[in-house]
Amino acid sequence: MAILEVKNVGKRFGGLQALGDVNLNIAENSCHAIIGPNGAGKSTLLNCLVGKLTPDTGSVMFDGQSVLGRKPYEINQMGISRVFQTPEIFGDLNVMENMMIPCFAKRDGAFRMHALESIGQERDIIAKAEEMLVDMKLIDKREMQASSMSRGDKRRLEIAMCLAQDPRLLLLDEPTAGMARADTNNTIDLLKQIKEERDITIAIIEHDMHVVFSLSDRITVLAQGTPLVEDTPDKIKGHPKVREAYLGEIQEAA
Amino acid sequence: MFGLNKKDTGILLVVAFLALAAPFILNPFPEGSAMAQFNAGYPDLMQRLVIFGIFAIGFNILFGLTGYLSFGHAAFLGVGSYAAIWMMKLLTMNVVPAIIVSVLFAGLFSLLVGWISLRRSGIYFSILTLAFAQMSYALAYSVLTPITGGETGLQPKYDDPRILDGTLEAGQSPRANLFGLEMNDGFELAMGNWVFTFNAGYYIAAVVMLIAFYLSIRIFRSPFGMMLRAVKSNQQRMNYTGLNTKPYTLAAFVISGMYAGLAGGLLVAMDTQVGAERMFWTASGEVVLMTILGGAGTLIGPVLGAGFIKYMENIVSKINKSVLEQWFAFMPDGIEDVMIALVYPFVGKGWHLTLGLLFMLVVIFLPGGLVEGGQRIAKMFRGKKASDDTTDASKTPAE
């Protein structure tokens, strides 16, 4: 069953048709990769899913409910978490505080005026945050200011923060962009582990084919704002259209 | 103690000690000595020190935690003041209703201003708040004259209704009181050459300040306070973590507006008159200076900053030419004149110049304000004891 249904989504920026007519179904508990050359509309599509952009046409349904017209925080509360290309964490706060905030968001919703309670007394939140940090092997950095961590650790923390909310759909926007090989492999292992251990659907936008083929169950190839093909990784590897879009092997006559 | 950890309790106790012992601490020099003019232990100034401390503590909840720089907080102080004076005119000279109503009105007004201004962030937010404050100031001066008294301002008069108070005896003027205890009641304590003044109004203001300070510590240490720091750190991540930043920032804005209203109400309680000039933009700027000078985002910084600026304003501005002549009298005539000419621009009416220079020095060399200065000195002492202790102050969360 599809947890996310994208139907006929189009988005235009001035004269540029960023998304033509996108149809995409992401099956529950699968890992679905969206690949495509620069400018194919991958990020635009992702932004349409999380409420950062509103598509001009079409519909986006998450678990039977439309996400269109909702604000990012509302969509997140529905169960969609997003990991950014450059890790978006609370740099001025320490790792433990970073971890506690999504726990609060999960428990208390979008806003709660808990101005006279003490953080130290929120035992369930502290316990959950610590458990996540142990899981993610970040517990020995709990007092560290988040902005002073390495790129790989920031990514790990960001993913941990997303998972602390028990999302049903995790969106990853080029999670290994700009990472050293070792960090990339660590991230792949981490995502594999998450896939195995949790009931979670993962959608991933990625340039790195190594990452895509290690993780995904299905792949959609996007080119010039429209899906070119959608298939399993093995079939995609040998697909002529993909080779054309990616490698430019077959030159079309102008 | 009081639901605070050891360190915060320590800070609260230090501030409580400073506030309660202020008549001694601020009067270190014997009466009649050449240094006596640096004494700040007189009721009027002490009251201002703690009241502007409250103003800055509240401002810090907004600016220090969320990073939203309001340039219009004097408007809330002004609204609080007008509300308080009207309570004194209509209801009673007792300061309790006046202070409660000043907080409420400032809260309501800040809800309106915040709701509109918080649609933008950064410089646009600052400009919006500034525009609101200047509008309030202009309105208070012109069309709202029936409510604000315009240029003359407001003060309680003999024939005001004051429905809860009995009629005053002929010739008596209405005086602010707390259930009969008048604000300017007090006594003087002479010890040798020293004279210490204990004033009821000051102690009432000081106790209110301590409560306000205690609440601000609680807010800083609460999950709500953590959310506000998260807003300052990364709004994008807040939104994508399912948190709606708008009510958080609005709540912080209203809380700080209520603190400003409280300060305004107390100003009226201590000195029963209001003029529109306390809403002027320079008054809004002053609380920004206090907070940054003391250390934005720190607990004790705003209190220190407010004390420092109010002390400067009242003490340095009192040094005039004849005082300087007295100071430099021991020098040969020619050098004396040169010295006076050099120092004179920085004192008296030129005290703003001194303040400006100090502010520049603090911002350039101590971006964390006076609190950072204190931390560095403390570290120097500790560093001598254990030179291998290299914990970085910037890595520990602000206190």
Interface residues (C-beta under 8 A of the other chain):
Chain A: V50 K71 P72 Y73 E74 N76 Q77 S81 R82 F84 E88 I89 F90 G91 D92 L93 N94 E97 M100 I101 P102 F104 A105 K106 G109 A110 F111 R112 M113 H114 A115 L116 E117 S118 I119 G120 E122 I125 M144 Q145 S148 M161 Q165
Chain B: G3 N5 L215 R218 I219 R221 S222 P223 F224 G225 M226 M227 R229 A230 K232 S233 N234 Q236 R237 M238 N239 Y240 T241 G242 L243 N244 T245 P247 Y248 A251 I255 K395 P397
